[in-house]
Amino acid sequence: MTASELLTPLKRQTLSVVVYEQFKELLISGRMMPGEQISLRNMADALGVSVMPVREAVQRLTAEQALELTPNRHIRVPQMTVSQFREITSIRKNLEGLSAAKAALNLNENGTRQIVLWHETFIEEMNKEEPDGARLISLNKELHFAIYKGADMPMMMQLIEALWLRIGPILNYDMRSGPTSVSRRTALNHHVNMVEAIVRHDPDSARLALEADIQSAADFIISVGALVSADKFSA
């Protein structure tokens, strides 16, 4: 399914903002792939708007380096080098690990229940004979962001969202890659540790589990050559 087919037609509103939010969700949730080209006209047709608000949203995302303009003037989702990926992974472990620790301390009963619900839904999908990779990607994102919201640190959330805009398209490669990766159940094991730590309000364990989840996914993505390899021998 192409990105244009994933978009929802819009009513007339503050169109560029709404278009931006839809693009942002597609990128963060990993539903657009590195190197995928974007047609302004196709996107506008899918949304039921003129090209102008789509162009404005794309310009904003390009400024945020979530999209890029190629030398031949095509707009696409950027590809990521190994060193860039490693740098973002290191930053994510620090920021998102801190958010998990804060969430373990701050979350009330309702917030904790929501996280447990996302976790249980993820388990149900994972345990199916043929798990839906796209659904696992969506559930993984919802679980993570429910935890980060539980930290109640709005500026931290903005930084995390900015990182996921850059890394979302490649982040879920292991869940897209089919049964071989899914069968490892690595993400599920880390999620179990994460959620259990949050339920018992254990910030140190929540941080460690979240960091392990990020690192294991990163190690897999690097190992299978899913990134631009020009700098694969960089420090």
C-alpha positions in Angstrom: 0.0 0.0 0.0 1.4 3.4 -1.0 1.5 6.4 1.3 -1.3 8.2 -0.7 -3.6 5.2 -0.1 -3.0 5.4 3.7 -4.3 9.0 3.9 -7.8 10.1 4.9 -9.7 12.7 2.8 -10.1 16.0 4.6 -12.8 18.6 5.1 -11.8 22.2 4.7 -9.9 23.3 7.9 -6.5 24.7 8.6 -5.5 22.4 5.8 -1.7 22.6 5.9 -1.7 21.9 9.6 -4.0 18.9 9.2 -2.0 17.6 6.2 1.2 18.0 8.3 -0.2 16.0 11.1 -1.2 13.1 8.8 2.2 13.0 7.2 3.8 13.2 10.6 1.8 10.2 11.8 2.7 8.1 8.8 6.4 8.8 9.3 6.4 8.3 13.1 4.4 5.1 12.8 6.8 3.7 10.2 4.2 3.5 7.5 6.4 5.3 5.0 9.7 3.7 4.0 13.2 5.1 3.5 13.7 6.2 -0.1 9.9 6.3 -0.8 9.1 9.2 -3.2 6.2 11.5 -2.6 4.0 13.0 -5.3 2.3 16.2 -4.2 -0.5 15.7 -6.7 -1.2 12.1 -5.6 -1.2 13.2 -1.9 -3.5 16.1 -2.6 -5.9 13.9 -4.5 -5.9 11.3 -1.7 -6.7 14.0 0.8 -9.2 15.8 -1.3 -7.4 19.1 -1.2 -5.4 21.4 -3.5 -1.7 20.9 -3.9 -0.9 24.1 -1.8 -1.5 22.8 1.7 0.3 19.6 0.8 3.3 21.6 -0.4 3.3 23.7 2.8 3.2 20.6 4.9 6.0 19.0 2.9 8.1 22.2 3.2 7.7 22.1 6.9 8.7 18.4 7.1 11.7 19.0 4.8 12.9 21.8 7.1 12.6 19.3 10.0 14.7 16.8 7.9 11.8 14.3 8.0 11.6 14.6 4.2 14.2 15.6 1.7 14.4 17.2 -1.7 16.7 15.3 -4.1 19.0 17.0 -6.7 16.5 16.2 -9.4 13.7 17.9 -7.3 12.0 14.7 -6.2 10.6 14.7 -2.6 11.3 11.5 -0.7 11.7 9.9 2.7 15.4 10.2 3.6 17.6 7.1 3.7 19.8 6.9 6.8 23.4 6.0 7.2 24.7 3.6 9.8 26.5 6.4 11.7 23.4 8.6 11.7 21.3 5.7 12.9 23.8 4.9 15.7 23.8 8.5 16.8 20.0 8.7 17.0 19.8 5.4 18.8 22.2 6.7 21.4 20.1 9.9 21.9 16.9 7.9 22.0 18.2 5.6 24.7 18.9 8.6 26.9 15.7 10.5 26.2 13.2 7.6 26.0 14.9 5.8 28.9 14.4 8.9 31.0 10.8 9.2 29.9 10.2 5.5 30.9 11.7 6.1 34.3 9.6 9.2 34.9 6.5 7.4 33.7 7.1 4.6 36.2 7.1 7.2 38.9 4.3 9.4 37.6 1.6 7.2 36.0 -1.7 6.9 37.8 -4.0 3.9 37.6 -5.8 5.0 34.5 -2.5 5.7 32.6 -1.0 2.4 33.7 -4.1 0.6 32.6 -3.9 2.1 29.1 -0.3 0.9 28.8 -1.2 -2.6 29.9 -4.0 -2.6 27.4 -1.7 -1.6 24.5 0.7 -4.3 25.7 -1.9 -7.0 25.9 -3.1 -6.1 22.4 0.4 -6.3 21.1 0.8 -9.8 22.6 -2.5 -10.9 21.0 -1.2 -9.9 17.6 2.2 -11.3 18.2 0.7 -14.7 19.1 -1.3 -15.1 16.0 -0.2 -17.7 13.5 0.5 -15.0 11.0 1.0 -11.7 12.8 0.1 -8.5 10.9 3.4 -6.6 10.6 1.6 -3.2 10.0 -0.6 -3.7 13.0 2.5 -4.7 15.2 4.2 -1.5 14.1 1.2 0.6 15.0 0.7 -1.1 18.4 4.4 -0.8 19.2 4.2 3.0 18.5 1.1 3.4 20.6 2.7 1.5 23.5 5.9 3.5 23.5 4.1 6.9 23.2 1.7 6.0 26.0 4.7 5.5 28.2 6.3 8.7 27.1 3.1 10.7 27.6 3.0 9.2 31.1 6.3 11.0 32.0 4.3 14.3 31.8 7.3 16.1 30.2 6.0 18.1 27.2 9.4 19.3 26.1 10.8 15.8 26.3 7.9 14.6 24.2 8.6 17.1 21.5 12.2 16.0 21.3 11.1 12.3 21.1 8.6 13.0 18.4 11.3 14.9 16.4 13.6 11.8 16.6 10.8 9.4 15.6 10.0 11.6 12.6 13.6 10.9 11.4 13.8 7.3 12.5 10.2 6.0 12.2 10.5 4.8 8.6 13.4 2.5 9.4 12.7 1.8 13.1 10.2 -1.0 12.5 12.2 -2.8 9.8 12.5 -5.8 12.1 8.7 -6.1 12.4 8.2 -5.6 8.6 10.8 -8.2 7.8 8.5 -11.2 8.3 8.3 -14.3 10.4 12.0 -14.7 11.0 12.3 -11.6 13.0 8.8 -11.8 14.5 9.5 -15.3 15.8 12.4 -14.0 17.9 9.8 -12.3 20.1 12.6 -10.0 21.2 10.4 -6.9 21.3 7.8 -8.7 23.2 10.2 -9.8 25.9 11.4 -6.2 26.3 7.9 -5.0 26.4 7.0 -7.4 29.2 9.9 -6.2 31.3 9.0 -2.5 30.5 5.4 -2.8 31.4 6.0 -4.9 34.5 8.5 -2.3 35.8 6.0 0.5 35.2 3.2 -1.4 36.9 5.3 -1.8 40.0 6.6 1.8 39.8 10.2 0.7 39.3 12.0 3.6 37.4 15.4 2.0 37.1 14.0 -1.3 35.6 11.7 0.6 33.3 14.6 2.6 31.9 16.8 -0.4 31.4 14.0 -2.4 29.7 13.3 0.5 27.4 16.9 1.0 26.5 17.3 -2.7 25.8 14.3 -2.6 23.5 15.8 0.3 21.5 19.2 -1.3 21.3 18.1 -4.8 20.3 16.0 -3.4 17.4 18.9 -1.2 16.4 21.3 -4.1 16.4 19.0 -6.1 14.2 18.5 -3.3 11.7 22.2 -2.7 11.4 23.0 -6.4 11.1 20.7 -7.0 8.2 22.0 -4.1 6.1 18.8 -2.1 6.2 20.7 1.2 6.2 22.9 3.1 3.7 26.2 1.3 4.0 28.6 4.0 2.9 29.8 4.6 6.4 29.2 1.2 7.9 32.8 1.0 9.1 32.6 4.4 10.8 33.1 4.6 14.5 
